[in-house]
Amino acid sequence: MKNNTVDSCKIIDLKHNKTNGIINIENNIDVPFDVKRLYYLYDISDNSIRGEHAHKELNQLIIGLNKGLTITLDDGENKKILILDNMNQGLLIVPGIWRTLSDFSAESICLVLASELYTEADYIRNYNEFLKYKK
């Protein structure tokens, strides 16, 4: 987990039916983990920054459902910036990666599928502690 890099994170194409507008997401098929929790971010004011943390064990699939958002990934040595503006794609974020979510519009909705239940002990919320963790 500590050895994961920004290149360990990837965009996943989600199966969708263009005829009836359904996106189907299945555990261990479309998402490479069992989904134990899901939540969404909405009604986020312009210029808000969310995230700004890393996880020790948790995997996430983040999907920009409406109007998109920008995600900056950081492994302590390299950064990667991705724009999520296609609801047919999700970004897999593996453990040990610092993430910052930005560029929300008032209409943005961000769906997050998580591999674990919420546990505060899994979070690294201080960037300097994150850098120590990665070493």
Secondary structure, 3 states (H helix, E strand, C coil): CCCCCHHHCEEEECEEECCCCEEECCECCCECCCCCEEEEEECCCCCCCEEEEEECCCCEEEEEEECCEEEEEECCCCEEEEEECCCCEEEEECCCCEEEEECCCCCCEEEEEECCCCCHHHEECCHHHHHHHHC
